[in-house]
Amino acid sequence: MVSIFKILFPLTVSILLSFAKTIRIRTVFVDPNDRWQVVEGWGTSLAWWANKIGGYPDDIRNHIADLVFDVNKGLGLNVIRYNIGGGDNPDHNHMRPGGAVPGFLPCEICSYNWTTDANQKWILFAAQKRGANIFEAVSFSPPYWMTYSNCSSGSKHGTIDNLNVQYYDTFADYLTNIVEWFNNNGLIFRTLAPFNEPSSNWWKANGSQEGCHFACSTINRIIKQVGIYLKDKGLSNQTSISAADEYSTDSEVNIIKCIDSDAKLYISQYNTHAYHGKKSKELFHLSQLDGKRLWMSEFGLQVSQDMSASINLSEQILNDMRNLKSAAWVYWQAVDEVAVNSWGLIGVNYSDTNILKNNLGFYGFAQYTKFIRPGYQIITSNDHDTLAACSPDNQTIVLVCTNKNNITEVWNLNVSIFNINSFKAFRTSNNNETLTNLTIIPNITDGILTYFNPAYSITTWIFSLAIPI
């Protein structure tokens, strides 16, 4: 026996040392007493996929609507950004597929055409039927005939305002008339966003999508004029202004600092895109100082055949929910054409309505959207790759845990503070797991749940509590 022990002991130590070198171990602590923002929801922009999908055969468009908006059949997105089309010059043909969103006022002497944009409107109301409850109207550009370039994709060089100064009032009237029409037809936009990445210099004539540069002085004037029209039309009790949907948190901070106090009276919400920037925390503090709701209103990335896009998506959500502390998080293109540079969580082919594929990003996003529901409150965790949330009734704790590394990790979830009745887990990974309900999960021992977290994976834990916290 002594000789066997002498052989086995060094061998065991060697195996453990080798294991320790290849396996990372981390411990996650959660503090339900340190509470952050209440989640309003998860969302998507309807530009531009709804302009195409809304015209699909009824069974297919309903199926796609279920996948995007129904929480039982799909993602359950409840925050919807509707694109108020400016409408491009009818002599032009340069927009990307779906990008030529029709405007409601095709020319200066025309009457409003309320039957236009039928495809996007179908998706909008389909979302409402499936439980979506927060709606925002967003303008990317004024109608082409209000612009200097006579084109709704931008000015000649992209660095100057494209909205003709003589149409400032007309543009404000246009936006608020559309909000009023939807209000009268059963759908209320809580916010109206008159700008989209307004300080960017890439909105040029004959581009692939609508866009318009606005100087800060112009932004101030438009906000005030839109606010006045909302009030005069009896809409201001239900619809207020959001601004400014800048490309980065840095640009958003700069714009907010140049918006004057009179204009800010009409603003209820700051919107930022999250493609770049290092000022998430500063932007959060600005929103708190000014008493404005804060959204991450646009982020998207190109799909991948493996988990890389899902991991990048998850890391962005973690950064925005933990540092920016946004109340809502909105994905750019929930649906897009299957292509090398596709943004879509769901891939389609606009030339063949039978082609439809849920990309891995769909399931990666679902790890958040299906379990951290509207009304849940983000709570503190010590781990930057974990998002923790508590249900409104304090009876459910959700942890979304992302392993962004290329090796399996051992995760110790310290849940000793909770009186847990039951728990379950779902995972998306490279191992043929797509929001898979894990049937073999470890027990909690001395308040610690220890599990192996596979490389490049997202695991969501749902704990039902016997005693509310």
Secondary structure as GFF3:
##gff-version 3
##sequence-region A 1 469
A	DSSP	alpha_helix	2	22	.	.	.	ID=ss1
A	DSSP	beta_strand	24	38	.	.	.	ID=ss2
A	DSSP	beta_strand	41	45	.	.	.	ID=ss3
A	DSSP	alpha_helix	50	53	.	.	.	ID=ss4
A	DSSP	alpha_helix	58	69	.	.	.	ID=ss5
A	DSSP	beta_strand	79	84	.	.	.	ID=ss6
A	DSSP	alpha_helix	118	129	.	.	.	ID=ss7
A	DSSP	beta_strand	134	139	.	.	.	ID=ss8
A	DSSP	three_ten_helix	144	146	.	.	.	ID=ss9
A	DSSP	three_ten_helix	165	167	.	.	.	ID=ss10
A	DSSP	alpha_helix	168	184	.	.	.	ID=ss11
A	DSSP	beta_strand	191	193	.	.	.	ID=ss12
A	DSSP	alpha_helix	216	232	.	.	.	ID=ss13
A	DSSP	beta_strand	240	248	.	.	.	ID=ss14
A	DSSP	alpha_helix	249	258	.	.	.	ID=ss15
A	DSSP	alpha_helix	261	264	.	.	.	ID=ss16
A	DSSP	beta_strand	267	276	.	.	.	ID=ss17
A	DSSP	alpha_helix	280	290	.	.	.	ID=ss18
A	DSSP	beta_strand	293	299	.	.	.	ID=ss19
A	DSSP	alpha_helix	308	319	.	.	.	ID=ss20
A	DSSP	pi_helix	320	324	.	.	.	ID=ss21
A	DSSP	beta_strand	328	333	.	.	.	ID=ss22
A	DSSP	beta_strand	335	337	.	.	.	ID=ss23
A	DSSP	beta_strand	346	349	.	.	.	ID=ss24
A	DSSP	beta_strand	352	358	.	.	.	ID=ss25
A	DSSP	alpha_helix	360	369	.	.	.	ID=ss26
A	DSSP	beta_strand	377	381	.	.	.	ID=ss27
A	DSSP	beta_strand	386	390	.	.	.	ID=ss28
A	DSSP	beta_strand	396	403	.	.	.	ID=ss29
A	DSSP	beta_strand	409	414	.	.	.	ID=ss30
A	DSSP	beta_strand	420	429	.	.	.	ID=ss31
A	DSSP	beta_strand	433	437	.	.	.	ID=ss32
A	DSSP	beta_strand	444	445	.	.	.	ID=ss33
A	DSSP	beta_strand	448	453	.	.	.	ID=ss34
A	DSSP	beta_strand	457	465	.	.	.	ID=ss35
###
